[in-house]
Each structure stands twice: as structure tokens, then as C-alpha cells.
Amino acid sequence: MKAARFVVRGKVQGVFFRASAREQAMALDLTGYARNLVDGSVEVVVYGEASAIDRLETWLRDGPDAAEVDQLYREEIGAHDVPAEFLVK
């Protein structure tokens, strides 16, 4: 199992980014969470197969229709305390 943390910057709050990320992640059998950060970005942490994480990264580069992604940061992290499902915080 692999794990990654993404920070998505741009117009990503108030456009259903977290809920849409959850749908995409669940379709890819990923667990983790998405949450808004105080600086206006969205953090997405995912656990699962490397190829599924890569596919989610591709989706995160654009996000839902109303989003405008300016920057996407990816960090590989350790797979510990893996949640059983994907949460929107």
C-alpha cells in the first residue's frame, strides 16, 4: 500500500472540490480524506495502490468543473493509521 498527500491551490474551495475528490477516490478504491486549509487550498491524503493514486493525481490537476487549479503539490508519505473509508473533513 502506498500513501500520498496532495495540496491543491487555486479556486478550490466552495466549488465541491472535496466532495468530488471523495467520489473520485472511492471509485479508485482509495481511502483517506480531503479537507479545506486556512490558506484557501485543499489537502487530499490518500492510501491505496500506486496506480490509483496516480490516476487521482491526474484528476486533481483539473478537479470539478467549477474549480480552477493553479498548483498541485504531491508528497509521498508513510501508510500508517489508514482509515477504512474516504472522509470529507
Secondary structure, DSSP 8 states (H G I E B T S, - for coil): -EEEEEEEEEE-SSSSHHHHHHHHHHHTT-EEEEEE-TTS-EEEEEEE-HHHHHHHHHHHTT-STT-EEEEEEEEE----S--SSEEE-
